[in-house]
Amino acid sequence: MMILASLKSLASRDAKFLTKAKFSKLVEVTSVQTKMSYMDTIIHLCEKNNIDLEDARKFISPTLKGKLEAEAMTLNFLPKS
């Protein structure tokens, strides 16, 4: 819980200083704690921290991108490869 609070504090202080690593960790922790999908978690965090969804692209790490793709395939948003 303390990790989540400190990560949220980092995100809300100033989005300009958010890195891929910090954002990915924030998404992971929030997703597990809230039991939301990765897509929903990213949208939630962007809305909460006033980050434009288009700008969130630059914060998504390759690992998180892979998890998003797997989630999208499971939900039939992308064709299964």
N, C-alpha and C positions, 0 to 999 in steps of 0.2 A: 504494500500500500504506500509505503514511504517513497519507493522508486517511482511509482505512478505520479505522486504529488510533485516530486522534484522534476520529472520529465514534463508534466503539464506546466509547471512554473517556467521551465525553459522555453516551452513553445509559446506561452502567452506573453512572456516578457517582450520578445521582439522576433517576429517571424523571419526577419532578414538573417538572423544568426542561426537559424535552424539548418542542420546538415542532414544528409541522407541517413547517416547512422542514427542521429537523434530521432528523426521522424520515423524511421523504420522501427526503432525500439518502442517509441510511443504508440505506434499502430499495433505492434505485437502485444504489448502489455494491455492496452485498452481493449483489444479484440478478445483476449482471454478473459479479462475481468468482466466485460459486459456481455460476452457470448454473442457478439455481433460478427457478421462476416467482415472480411478485410475491406471489401468495397464500402460497406455501410460505415465501418470505422473511419476510413479515410474521409468520407463525406462529412461525417459527424465532427471529426477533428478540424477539418477545414472551416466548417461553419462556426464552430466554437472559437477558433483562433483567427477568424477573419482572413483566411487564406483563400484566394481564388482557386477553384478546382483546376483551372488550366495551369496555374503556378505549381500545384502539387506534383505535377509530372516530374519536375526536376528533383524532388525529394524522394522519389521512389527508387529504392536500391534494386539491384538485379535479383537478389534473393526474394524481396517482397514482390517484385514483378512476376517471378515464377509462381509464387503462391497465389497471386491474383489470377494468373492465367489458369492455374489448376482449378481454382474456385469457379471461374467463369465457364470452364469446360464441364464441371460437375453440374452447374446450373443451366447448361445448354445455351450459354450466351456465345460460346465459341465452338467451332467444330472440333471434335476429338481427333487427335493426331495419332 
